[in-house]
Amino acid sequence: MSGTGDAYRQVLQKIDAHGVELIRFLWVDHNGIVRGKAVTRRYLESRMASGIGLAKSRQAAGLMDIGVPVPGFDAVGEVRLVPDPETFVALPHAPGSGAMLCDLVQLDDEPWDACPRTFLKSALAAAGKREVVASFEPEFTLCGTRPEPGALHVLDDSLCFDNTGFDAANDYVIQLLRGLQGQGIDVEVYHPEFGAGQHEMTLRHGPALRAADLSVWQKVITRGMASSMGLWATFAPTPAPGFRGNGNHLHLSMWQDRTGRGKENVFADGADALGLSETAYHFIGGVLRHLPGLLALTCPSVNSYERLRPGMWSGAHAGYGQDNREAAVRIPSRLRGAAAASTNVELKAVDSTANPYLAMGAVIYAGMDGINHRIDPGPQLAEDPNGLSDAERDRLGLGLPRSLEESLEALRRDDYLMDVLGPLRRQVYPAIKEADIRAVKEMGDDLAFLTYTTRY
């Protein structure tokens, strides 16, 4: 890693300012679970240069933490956890501890094909001169105590946007807000959501890799802060039967330098009825073409499909439309006074069991396929698809997979997505998900829900 000494000194200043003694080297595995190892302050400099060793098999671990038998992910072989110093945070819920996010690097310092963060970087490189700007909108359920089999003890049962919901969670939310802002994480909007105990705190958009990194910190700190206050937070797509699902909507736009005019949003065209450019329409076309297979990466758990259902505003229909919350791709109406700048595309069919680097990277790749091949998304879905007949929905091609098995099969049939996943990931990722499907089938419903609620 070039400039290790300078990077170490910058991190050291932050470490000393916050009294950090133990620094976690974290990564996100193929199941969207944040894992890591840690080094003491004394040995941080050398380990920032060398990385920390990690068995390759850890990237083949399923939901039950058992490795799947895939060539290249057995008892032999190691990679290094190499931290990005720009990602350092002092963990506000864990005094004395800090953390950095890592790339998984081979022993010869070359990127490893099973590194999710590297996958997103490759997708951004495929976007060429277009800078991708993004943000996630995660929803989570706040509980008074740790969930138990068949029982979810939510902190409140207030209504959507209900002022009493603000009051019930105020002490926790203010601590969370201060914790995030104290680490330079820019929070923009917060509100109690539709479901009992459900909340949403949205970070300000920014460069795509930074947005994915921040989504990891938001999840880590949200859950950690709750635990430190005797509460429990879960991002599980459906934390218990009958509960409103927790989504993690992904917003994207693309920007490019224009000679003499600075950066402009290439998704924006004020002359269009929806405010979208041809580039944006083609991006949407690519996402919709690949959406059945994309779901295996954006809604990648058995639990995801408890949420991804018609009538749940989860984006369960394969279409796009302005402010259509039943369409998988929503075109948010533009903000007054900032029409061009606020133009973006939202994929609603995303949840927090996804690895954010894989999910965002795959969506960018799909969108770039649309741009490169000028894929027409067809007319917008201007009505609620639930009011259409089955025949009308079939005619419009609105159907999507309704289980992880179906989305995995769609992924295998999508030659383009399988190609961009690369030779290692296209073997190990489906194998992990198949192991998860088998594991969940062996559980009772109560244990299955509890597993996702406590993992995520």
C-alpha positions as CSV (number, residue, x, y, z in Angstrom):
1,M,0.0,0.0,0.0
2,S,1.6,3.2,-1.1
3,G,2.0,6.1,1.3
4,T,1.4,3.8,4.3
5,G,3.4,6.0,6.6
6,D,1.4,9.2,5.8
7,A,-1.8,7.2,6.1
8,Y,-0.8,5.8,9.4
9,R,0.0,9.2,10.8
10,Q,-3.4,10.5,9.7
11,V,-5.2,7.6,11.3
12,L,-3.0,8.0,14.4
13,Q,-4.2,11.5,15.0
14,K,-7.8,10.3,15.0
15,I,-6.9,7.4,17.3
16,D,-5.3,9.7,19.8
17,A,-8.1,12.2,19.7
18,H,-10.6,9.5,20.6
19,G,-8.5,7.4,22.9
20,V,-8.7,4.3,20.6
21,E,-6.7,1.3,21.7
22,L,-8.0,-1.5,19.5
23,I,-8.6,-1.1,15.8
24,R,-10.9,-3.5,13.9
25,F,-10.1,-4.4,10.3
26,L,-13.6,-5.1,8.9
27,W,-15.0,-6.5,5.7
28,V,-18.5,-7.6,4.5
29,D,-18.9,-11.2,3.5
30,H,-21.0,-12.6,0.7
31,N,-23.9,-12.9,3.0
32,G,-23.8,-9.2,3.9
33,I,-22.5,-9.9,7.4
34,V,-19.8,-7.5,8.8
35,R,-16.8,-9.5,10.0
36,G,-13.3,-8.6,11.1
37,K,-10.1,-9.0,13.0
38,A,-8.4,-6.4,15.2
39,V,-5.0,-5.0,16.0
40,T,-3.7,-3.0,18.9
41,R,-2.6,0.5,18.6
42,R,1.1,-0.5,19.1
43,Y,1.1,-2.7,16.0
44,L,-1.2,-0.7,13.8
45,E,1.4,0.8,11.5
46,S,3.0,-2.5,10.5
47,R,-0.4,-4.2,10.0
48,M,-1.6,-1.3,7.9
49,A,1.3,-2.1,5.6
50,S,1.2,-5.9,5.7
51,G,-2.5,-6.5,6.3
52,I,-3.9,-9.2,8.6
53,G,-4.1,-12.8,7.3
54,L,-7.5,-14.3,6.6
55,A,-8.4,-17.8,5.4
56,K,-9.9,-17.8,1.9
57,S,-12.7,-20.1,3.2
58,R,-14.2,-17.3,5.3
59,Q,-15.6,-15.9,2.0
60,A,-17.4,-19.2,1.5
61,A,-19.3,-19.1,4.8
62,G,-23.0,-19.5,4.8
63,L,-25.7,-18.1,7.1
64,M,-24.9,-20.8,9.7
65,D,-21.2,-19.9,9.5
66,I,-20.3,-23.3,7.8
67,G,-18.2,-23.1,4.7
68,V,-19.5,-24.5,1.5
69,P,-17.4,-27.0,-0.5
70,V,-16.2,-24.9,-3.5
71,P,-12.8,-25.2,-5.1
72,G,-10.4,-22.5,-4.0
73,F,-12.2,-22.0,-0.7
74,D,-11.1,-25.0,1.4
75,A,-8.6,-25.4,4.2
76,V,-5.7,-24.1,2.1
77,G,-5.1,-20.5,1.1
78,E,-5.0,-17.1,2.6
79,V,-5.5,-13.5,1.7
80,R,-4.9,-10.3,3.5
81,L,-7.2,-7.7,5.1
82,V,-5.7,-4.4,4.0
83,P,-7.5,-1.4,5.4
84,D,-8.5,1.8,3.6
85,P,-7.4,4.6,6.0
86,E,-10.0,6.9,4.5
87,T,-12.7,4.8,6.1
88,F,-11.5,5.0,9.7
89,V,-14.1,5.7,12.4
90,A,-13.9,5.8,16.2
91,L,-16.9,3.6,17.1
92,P,-19.1,5.8,19.3
93,H,-20.9,2.8,20.9
94,A,-17.6,1.0,21.8
95,P,-15.3,3.4,23.7
96,G,-11.6,2.6,23.0
97,S,-12.4,0.9,19.7
98,G,-12.0,2.1,16.2
99,A,-12.3,0.4,12.8
100,M,-11.4,0.6,9.1
101,L,-13.0,-1.1,6.1
102,C,-10.7,-3.4,4.2
103,D,-10.0,-4.8,0.7
104,L,-9.2,-8.5,0.5
105,V,-5.8,-8.7,-1.2
106,Q,-3.8,-11.7,-2.4
107,L,-0.4,-12.4,-1.0
108,D,1.3,-10.8,-4.1
109,D,-0.7,-7.6,-3.4
110,E,-3.0,-8.1,-6.3
111,P,-6.8,-7.7,-5.8
112,W,-8.6,-10.9,-5.0
113,D,-11.6,-11.8,-7.2
114,A,-13.7,-12.7,-4.2
115,C,-13.4,-9.2,-2.6
116,P,-16.8,-7.4,-2.7
117,R,-15.3,-3.9,-2.3
118,T,-13.0,-4.6,-5.3
119,F,-16.1,-5.7,-7.3
120,L,-17.7,-2.3,-6.8
121,K,-14.5,-0.6,-7.8
122,S,-14.5,-2.6,-11.0
123,A,-18.1,-1.6,-11.7
124,L,-17.2,2.1,-11.2
125,A,-14.3,1.7,-13.6
126,A,-16.8,0.3,-16.2
127,A,-18.8,3.5,-15.9
128,G,-15.8,5.3,-17.5
129,K,-15.8,9.0,-17.2
130,R,-19.2,9.0,-15.5
131,E,-19.0,9.5,-11.7
132,V,-21.6,7.4,-9.9
133,V,-23.3,9.2,-7.0
134,A,-25.4,7.1,-4.7
135,S,-27.1,6.6,-1.3
136,F,-28.9,3.9,0.5
137,E,-32.1,4.3,2.5
138,P,-32.1,1.6,5.2
139,E,-35.1,0.9,7.4
140,F,-34.6,-0.9,10.7
141,T,-36.8,-2.2,13.5
142,L,-36.0,-1.0,17.0
143,C,-36.8,-3.4,19.9
144,G,-36.8,-3.0,23.7
145,T,-35.0,-6.3,24.2
146,R,-33.3,-9.0,22.1
147,P,-35.7,-11.0,20.0
148,E,-36.8,-14.5,21.1
149,P,-38.2,-17.4,19.1
150,G,-41.7,-16.3,18.2
151,A,-41.5,-12.9,20.0
152,L,-40.3,-9.5,18.8
153,H,-40.5,-6.9,21.5
154,V,-40.7,-3.6,19.5
155,L,-40.0,-0.4,21.3
156,D,-43.2,1.2,20.1
157,D,-46.2,0.6,17.9
158,S,-46.8,4.1,16.7
159,L,-48.2,4.9,13.3
160,C,-46.3,5.9,10.2
161,F,-44.6,9.3,10.7
162,D,-46.5,9.5,14.0
163,N,-45.1,12.2,16.3
164,T,-45.4,9.7,19.2
165,G,-42.9,7.5,17.4
166,F,-40.4,10.4,17.4
167,D,-40.9,10.7,21.1
168,A,-40.7,7.0,21.9
169,A,-37.3,6.6,20.2
170,N,-35.9,10.2,20.8
171,D,-33.2,9.3,23.3
172,Y,-31.8,6.6,21.1
173,V,-32.1,8.5,17.8
174,I,-30.3,11.5,19.2
175,Q,-27.5,9.4,20.5
176,L,-27.3,7.6,17.1
177,L,-27.4,10.9,15.2
178,R,-24.6,12.4,17.4
179,G,-22.5,9.2,17.0
180,L,-22.8,9.2,13.2
181,Q,-22.2,12.9,12.9
182,G,-19.2,12.7,15.3
183,Q,-17.5,10.5,12.7
184,G,-18.2,12.8,9.8
185,I,-21.2,10.8,8.6
186,D,-23.7,13.3,7.1
187,V,-27.3,12.4,8.2
188,E,-30.0,14.2,6.2
189,V,-33.5,12.8,7.0
190,Y,-35.0,10.7,9.8
191,H,-38.6,9.5,10.6
192,P,-40.5,6.7,12.2
193,E,-41.7,4.4,9.4
194,F,-44.8,2.4,8.6
195,G,-44.2,-0.7,10.7
196,A,-44.3,-1.2,14.5
197,G,-40.9,-0.1,15.8
198,Q,-39.7,0.7,12.3
199,H,-37.4,3.7,11.7
200,E,-35.5,5.2,8.8
201,M,-32.4,7.4,8.9
202,T,-31.0,8.5,5.5
203,L,-27.5,9.6,4.9
204,R,-26.6,12.3,2.4
205,H,-25.7,11.0,-1.1
206,G,-22.1,11.0,-2.3
207,P,-19.5,9.1,-4.4
208,A,-20.6,5.5,-4.8
209,L,-17.8,3.8,-3.0
210,R,-18.1,6.2,-0.1
211,A,-21.9,5.6,0.0
212,A,-21.4,1.8,0.2
213,D,-18.8,2.3,3.0
214,L,-21.1,4.6,4.9
215,S,-23.9,2.1,4.6
216,V,-21.7,-0.4,6.5
217,W,-20.9,2.1,9.2
218,Q,-24.5,3.1,9.5
219,K,-25.5,-0.5,10.1
220,V,-22.6,-1.2,12.5
221,I,-23.2,1.9,14.6
222,T,-27.1,1.7,14.5
223,R,-26.9,-1.9,16.0
224,G,-24.0,-1.1,18.3
225,M,-25.6,2.0,19.7
226,A,-28.8,0.1,20.4
227,S,-27.0,-2.6,22.2
228,S,-25.0,-0.2,24.3
229,M,-28.3,1.4,25.5
230,G,-30.0,-1.9,26.3
231,L,-32.0,-2.0,23.1
232,W,-31.9,-4.1,20.0
233,A,-31.9,-3.0,16.3
234,T,-32.4,-5.3,13.4
235,F,-32.3,-4.6,9.6
236,A,-33.7,-8.0,8.8
237,P,-36.1,-7.7,5.7
238,T,-38.9,-9.2,7.7
239,P,-38.1,-9.4,11.4
240,A,-41.2,-11.4,12.4
241,P,-44.3,-12.8,10.6
242,G,-46.8,-10.1,9.8
243,F,-44.3,-7.2,10.2
244,R,-43.7,-4.5,7.6
245,G,-40.5,-5.3,5.7
246,N,-37.3,-3.3,6.1
247,G,-35.9,-2.2,2.8
248,N,-32.6,-0.6,1.9
249,H,-33.5,1.4,-1.2
250,L,-30.6,2.3,-3.5
251,H,-30.5,5.8,-5.2
252,L,-28.2,6.3,-8.1
253,S,-27.2,9.1,-10.6
254,M,-24.3,9.7,-12.9
255,W,-22.3,12.9,-13.3
256,Q,-19.8,14.0,-15.9
257,D,-17.5,17.0,-16.4
258,R,-18.7,19.3,-19.2
259,T,-16.1,21.6,-20.7
260,G,-16.6,25.1,-19.1
261,R,-19.7,24.0,-17.2
262,G,-18.3,21.7,-14.4
263,K,-20.0,18.5,-13.5
264,E,-23.5,17.9,-14.7
265,N,-26.0,15.2,-13.9
266,V,-26.2,13.1,-17.0
267,F,-29.4,11.4,-15.8
268,A,-31.2,14.8,-16.0
269,D,-33.1,16.3,-19.0
270,G,-35.5,19.1,-18.1
271,A,-37.3,18.7,-21.5
272,D,-38.4,15.2,-20.7
273,A,-41.8,14.6,-18.9
274,L,-40.0,12.6,-16.1
275,G,-36.9,14.8,-16.2
276,L,-34.8,11.9,-17.5
277,S,-32.2,11.8,-20.2
278,E,-31.7,9.1,-22.8
279,T,-28.8,7.8,-20.7
280,A,-31.1,7.5,-17.6
281,Y,-33.7,5.6,-19.6
282,H,-31.1,3.2,-21.0
283,F,-29.7,2.7,-17.5
284,I,-33.2,1.8,-16.3
285,G,-33.6,-0.5,-19.3
286,G,-30.5,-2.4,-18.4
287,V,-31.5,-2.7,-14.7
288,L,-35.0,-4.0,-15.7
289,R,-33.6,-6.5,-18.3
290,H,-31.3,-8.0,-15.6
291,L,-33.6,-7.5,-12.6
292,P,-34.7,-11.2,-12.1
293,G,-31.0,-12.2,-11.7
294,L,-30.1,-9.0,-9.9
295,L,-32.5,-9.9,-7.1
296,A,-30.2,-12.7,-6.1
297,L,-27.7,-10.0,-5.2
298,T,-30.0,-7.2,-4.0
299,C,-32.6,-9.3,-2.2
300,P,-30.3,-12.3,-1.5
301,S,-31.8,-14.1,1.5
302,V,-34.8,-16.4,2.0
303,N,-36.1,-13.8,4.4
304,S,-36.0,-11.1,1.6
305,Y,-39.0,-12.7,-0.1
306,E,-41.1,-12.3,3.0
307,R,-40.8,-8.6,2.3
308,L,-40.7,-8.5,-1.5
309,R,-44.4,-9.0,-2.1
310,P,-47.1,-7.0,-4.0
311,G,-48.9,-4.5,-1.9
312,M,-45.9,-3.9,0.5
313,W,-44.4,-0.9,-1.4
314,S,-41.3,-3.1,-1.7
315,G,-40.8,-2.8,-5.5
316,A,-42.1,-6.3,-6.2
317,H,-43.2,-5.5,-9.8
318,A,-40.7,-5.3,-12.7
319,G,-41.4,-1.8,-14.0
320,Y,-40.5,1.8,-13.5
321,G,-42.6,4.9,-12.8
322,Q,-42.5,8.3,-11.3
323,D,-43.2,8.0,-7.5
324,N,-44.6,4.5,-8.1
325,R,-43.7,2.7,-4.9
326,E,-44.9,-0.6,-6.2
327,A,-42.5,-0.5,-9.1
328,A,-39.1,-2.0,-8.6
329,V,-37.5,1.2,-10.1
330,R,-39.0,4.4,-8.8
331,I,-38.3,7.8,-10.4
332,P,-38.4,10.2,-7.5
333,S,-40.1,13.5,-8.3
334,R,-37.4,16.3,-8.4
335,L,-36.9,18.8,-5.7
336,R,-38.1,22.3,-6.2
337,G,-35.1,24.6,-6.9
338,A,-32.8,21.7,-7.6
339,A,-34.5,19.8,-10.4
340,A,-31.4,18.7,-12.3
341,A,-29.2,18.0,-9.3
342,S,-31.9,15.9,-7.6
343,T,-32.7,13.7,-10.6
344,N,-32.0,10.1,-9.7
345,V,-33.1,6.5,-10.1
346,E,-34.2,4.5,-7.1
347,L,-34.1,0.7,-6.9
348,K,-36.6,-0.4,-4.2
349,A,-35.9,-4.1,-4.5
350,V,-32.9,-4.0,-2.2
351,D,-32.6,-5.0,1.5
352,S,-29.9,-5.1,4.2
353,T,-29.1,-8.8,3.8
354,A,-27.3,-7.7,0.7
355,N,-23.6,-7.0,0.6
356,P,-23.8,-3.3,-0.4
357,Y,-20.7,-3.5,-2.6
358,L,-22.1,-6.5,-4.5
359,A,-25.6,-5.0,-4.8
360,M,-24.5,-1.6,-6.0
361,G,-21.8,-3.0,-8.2
362,A,-24.2,-5.4,-9.9
363,V,-26.8,-2.6,-10.4
364,I,-24.2,-0.4,-12.0
365,Y,-23.0,-3.1,-14.3
366,A,-26.6,-3.8,-15.3
367,G,-27.3,-0.1,-15.9
368,M,-24.1,0.2,-18.0
369,D,-25.2,-2.8,-20.1
370,G,-28.4,-0.8,-20.8
371,I,-26.4,2.4,-21.7
372,N,-23.9,0.5,-23.9
373,H,-26.6,-1.3,-25.8
374,R,-29.3,1.5,-25.7
375,I,-31.8,-0.8,-24.0
376,D,-35.3,0.7,-24.1
377,P,-37.2,0.3,-20.8
378,G,-40.6,0.8,-22.5
379,P,-43.3,3.1,-21.2
380,Q,-43.4,4.0,-17.5
381,L,-45.8,2.1,-15.1
382,A,-48.0,5.1,-14.3
383,E,-50.6,3.2,-12.2
384,D,-50.7,0.9,-9.2
385,P,-50.0,-2.6,-10.7
386,N,-52.0,-4.2,-7.9
387,G,-55.1,-2.8,-9.6
388,L,-54.4,-4.6,-12.9
389,S,-55.6,-8.1,-13.7
390,D,-53.1,-11.0,-13.8
391,A,-53.4,-11.0,-17.6
392,E,-52.5,-7.3,-17.8
393,R,-49.5,-7.7,-15.5
394,D,-48.3,-10.6,-17.5
395,R,-48.7,-8.6,-20.7
396,L,-46.6,-5.8,-19.2
397,G,-44.0,-8.3,-18.1
398,L,-44.2,-7.2,-14.4
399,G,-43.5,-10.6,-12.9
400,L,-40.4,-11.1,-10.7
401,P,-39.0,-14.1,-8.8
402,R,-40.9,-14.7,-5.6
403,S,-38.2,-16.8,-3.8
404,L,-34.4,-16.9,-3.5
405,E,-34.5,-20.2,-5.4
406,E,-36.2,-18.4,-8.4
407,S,-33.8,-15.4,-8.3
408,L,-30.7,-17.7,-8.1
409,E,-32.0,-19.6,-11.2
410,A,-32.5,-16.3,-13.0
411,L,-29.0,-15.3,-12.1
412,R,-27.5,-18.5,-13.5
413,R,-29.4,-17.9,-16.7
414,D,-28.1,-14.3,-17.0
415,D,-24.8,-14.7,-18.9
416,Y,-23.9,-11.1,-18.5
417,L,-24.2,-11.0,-14.7
418,M,-22.5,-14.3,-14.3
419,D,-19.6,-12.9,-16.4
420,V,-19.2,-9.7,-14.5
421,L,-19.3,-11.7,-11.2
422,G,-16.0,-13.4,-12.3
423,P,-14.9,-17.0,-12.2
424,L,-14.5,-17.2,-8.4
425,R,-17.7,-15.4,-7.3
426,R,-20.0,-17.0,-9.8
427,Q,-19.1,-20.4,-8.3
428,V,-19.0,-19.6,-4.6
429,Y,-21.9,-17.1,-4.4
430,P,-24.7,-19.4,-5.6
431,A,-23.3,-22.2,-3.5
432,I,-23.5,-20.1,-0.4
433,K,-27.1,-19.2,-1.1
434,E,-28.1,-22.8,-1.8
435,A,-26.6,-23.7,1.5
436,D,-28.7,-21.0,3.2
437,I,-31.9,-22.2,1.5
438,R,-31.2,-25.7,2.8
439,A,-30.4,-24.5,6.3
440,V,-33.6,-22.4,6.5
441,K,-35.7,-25.3,5.3
442,E,-34.4,-27.4,8.2
443,M,-35.5,-24.7,10.7
444,G,-39.0,-24.0,12.0
445,D,-40.5,-20.7,11.1
446,D,-39.8,-19.1,14.5
447,L,-36.1,-20.1,14.4
448,A,-35.7,-19.0,10.8
449,F,-37.1,-15.5,11.5
450,L,-35.0,-15.3,14.7
451,T,-31.9,-16.2,12.8
452,Y,-32.3,-13.4,10.3
453,T,-33.3,-10.9,13.0
454,T,-30.2,-11.6,15.1
455,R,-27.8,-11.8,12.1
456,Y,-28.9,-8.6,10.6
